[in-house]
Amino acid sequence: MGYYIDSMTSETFTIDGAVFMKLLREWEELNPKEHMSWCQRVTDVPHLTAVDIAGGFGFSVTDNENGSIDIDYWEGDKMGSTWDEIWGMFAKSTSPETDIRWMIRGEDNEIWCEQIRNNTHLTLGVEVIYQIQE
């Protein structure tokens, strides 16, 4: 089971890998029987990095070799049950100036926006309004 994404437009954003991993470990402490979607628990496999986790979740990532990671796109098979949680961790791991939007259309043609702004993640409904010109 799961929810498939049909299409999306994305903007690259950068996270601090150390901050992301700290937030992930805190989340695992609060949720001892859960894991970040199909990824393994960091507490069980301590050598996992932020690149491993984000990439394993399905995001296209670039390791900047300085502790920061660019999140470029999502190319996973389907969204996991912790989709909102990982976006929240991404938001708290960005610089306060980050202001990005990913427009997403799901398998049932629902359209929504994942936004990160001022270290906050929002999922926004999208209404498409058009007028046919003759």
N, C-alpha and C positions, 0 to 999 in steps of 0.2 A: 504494500500500500504506500501511499504518499501522494503528494501533489506535484505535478509536473509544470514547469515553466515553459510556455510556448515561445516567448520572445522577450527581449529586454533591450533597453539602451542604458548604458552605464557611464559613469565618470570615475576615473581613477582617483583613489584617495590613499593616504599613507597612514599607517598605524605604527605605534611604538611597540615592538615585539615584546619587550620586557613588561610593559604595563598590561598588555593583552594576556600574557601568561600569568601574571599575578591575579588578574580578574578571573581567569579560568580556574586557577587553583582554589580561589575563594568560592567560586560557584560549585566546584566539585565537593568542597567541604560541606556546603549547605545542601547538596544533593548527592549523598553518598552512593546511591544505587543508579544514578543516571550518568550518561556520558554525552559528549557534544556530538549528537547525531550518530553517524557511522564511525566516528573517530574513537580511538582508545582513550582511556582516562590517563591524564598526565601523571597522576599519583601512582598508576600501575606501570607506566612506561616513562620513567623520568627523562629519557634522552629526547623525547618529542619536543619540537620547537613550535613557535607560532606559525612558521611556514608550513610545517607538517600538518598542524591542526586546520588552518585555513584552507590549505590545498586539499586535505582529506575531506573537508566538508564540501568541496566542489568549486571553491573560488580559484580563479587564475591569479597567482601571486608572483611578485618579483622580490627577491631578497636583495636589499640594497647593501648588504654586507656591513652596515653600520648600526645594526639593531632595528632599523626601520624596514617596513615591508609595504610595498604597494599592492593594493587590492584593485585589480583591473576589471574583472568580469566574473560572472558565475557561469561555470560550464558543467555543473553537476547534472546528475540524472534526475533527481527530484529533491524537493525541499525536505529537510528533516524536521523533526518535532521541536528542535531547539533553534529554529530559524530566527525568531525574535531575540532570543538570548544572545546569539553570536553577534547580531547587529548591535545590540546594546553594548556588548564588550568592545566591538569595533569603535563605536561612537566615543566611548570613554577613553579609548586609546589613541584618538586623533588629536591634532592640535586644535585649540579653541577656534581658530580661523576657518576650519574645514566647513564647507557648505556644499554638499553634493546631493544629487537626486538620481536614483535609479528607477526608471519607469519599467514596469513589469506587466506582462500579460500572461495569465495562467491558462491551463488546459481547457478551462470552461469559458474563456474569453474575458474573465474578470480582469480589470486593469487597476493597478495600484502603484503607489510610489513609496520607495524606501528612502528616507531622508536622514542625513546626518548634518546637524548644524549646532554649533556651540556645545560640542561634546554630548549631544542628545540625539537619540534615535526616535524617529516618528514613522509610523506606517500610515499613509494618507490614502483615502479613497480618491479615485480619479473619475471625473465625468467628462466624456468626450462630447463636445458640442460642435456641430458643423452645419453649414448652410450650403446647399448645392446652388452654384451659380449657373444661370442659363444665359 
